[in-house]
Amino acid sequence: MKTWLLVLLLVSARSWAVAQATVTTAYDSAARYSVTQMRADLAYVRRALEEVHPALYWYTSQDTLNRAFSRAEAALTRPLSEPEFWRQLQALVVQVHCGHTRIRHSAAYQAWFRRQPHSYLPFLVVVRQNRLFITDNQSATPDLRPGTEVLAIDGHPTAELLPRLRSLIAADGYGTQFQNQELAAGFFDEYYWNFYPSRSVYPLLVADSTGQPQQLTPQPRPATPRPASAPLTPDQQRTRKLERLRSVSYLGQLPGTAVLRIREFSYDELEDYRTFHAQTFAELKQRQVKRLVLDLRGNGGGNLNLANDLLKYLLKRDFYLSKSGRGRVFLPSFMQPDSTQAAYFDTTSVRRLPGGGFAKVSSSLGQQHPYRGSYFRGQVVVLVDGGTFSAASQLAASLRAQRRVVVIGQETGGGEAGCNGGTLSELELPNTHLVLQLPHFQMLSACPRPHLGRGVQPDVEVLPTPQQVAVHADPILEQLPLLLQRH
């Protein structure tokens, strides 16, 4: 299902600090911000990042970022609409290479945008080796078959489209897996509209079955009413939600193998997850399971306490998920240590370090203790992809650093070295009311020698083909015995 959201909200901790109250004035699509207003907000973003961001120059040198800010300021020479200014600011912030640092539209714009009619691209896509393929034909044109390569959209070649769209997607480090994953997750057209107009139909140049270019204009599919269904009770809604978030199953083609699927480390279900983990590992022991497949594909992160709880069954000795969470300041200048204020920042979660600097205070950081007598002794296989981000990629990196496991899939979207998070602030810019999201702490994984700027690399790489994606095939689980032999 399409959504108006421009970005996925994927965080490693759920402490929030809001610098200003949300503006409720209506958005005027004809309004333009002056050069003076935009340059002032650009300077505000720069001051906030330089003061607070815990690893501003982790992946981009200070000189490079300074030049990027100078170019951004010089480019502001005429009044711009909010979408135009957002695009320039977001493209600038993306150069920090931090998936938790981004610019959001104003609350007024988001409310307005939700009410606007849009002609969505009538298909879903996947990116493979910088090429674009159809995975779901949602048009009324049957010739647009899943697996078809898209060479151009509305006259714009894929080689032009992909770098532009990626330039607006904040991601950790230098890889493109997370960006490709977001484009494949139904957000392609939302990013597309930042550069190209929305149309009633979108002419395509595709490659036919022989590889020759072919013009194709998929027509919108007539809307069909959804069949009415009985409303779910609150208990049914909760059960369905939990079934979506986590599950355990057993592979018939590989006896003694269980698959533990964790789609999200939900903040709202802490005790349920703990109970589920305990029941699951007790069941694995009872069934004498010899191999556990931990499926973290598409897991965007969430509550570090849940990731720690899972590791307490998978690691035999004291361990680390996040070795540390270091910050630059005790109390940001734009925050208040008063919970009655809109710009509240919880200073009780920060401590001063003896050698200078600051650290996050949290039970989820530092040394953790396993559950004695509950250690899973069998083989552990970890499945990851470009959607494995934040706390989930941190788990994959730290688990492999402290136990022999087999990692299968694609490079994670989150960095192997860790990420920036812990506490996220949303700062409303004074003039345009765009919102800067920035993290306060650099969260380091337990990996002693990470590939800096890259995600967790799989021991066995498996890249589903566009045709496999189209039919929801799972080449990893279907071929797991063969894949394990390759390791």
Helices and strands as residue ranges (DSSP letters): E 15-18, H 35-52, H 62-75, H 82-94, E 102-104, H 107-115, E 123-128, E 131-137, E 149-153, E 156-157, H 158-166, H 177-182, I 183-187, H 188-192, E 204-207, E 213-216, H 234-245, E 246-250, E 257-262, H 270-286, E 291-295, H 304-314, E 319-320, E 322-327, G 347-349, E 350-352, E 358-360, E 367-368, E 379-384, H 391-402, E 406-409, E 418-428, E 435-445, E 460-461, H 466-470, H 475-478, H 480-486
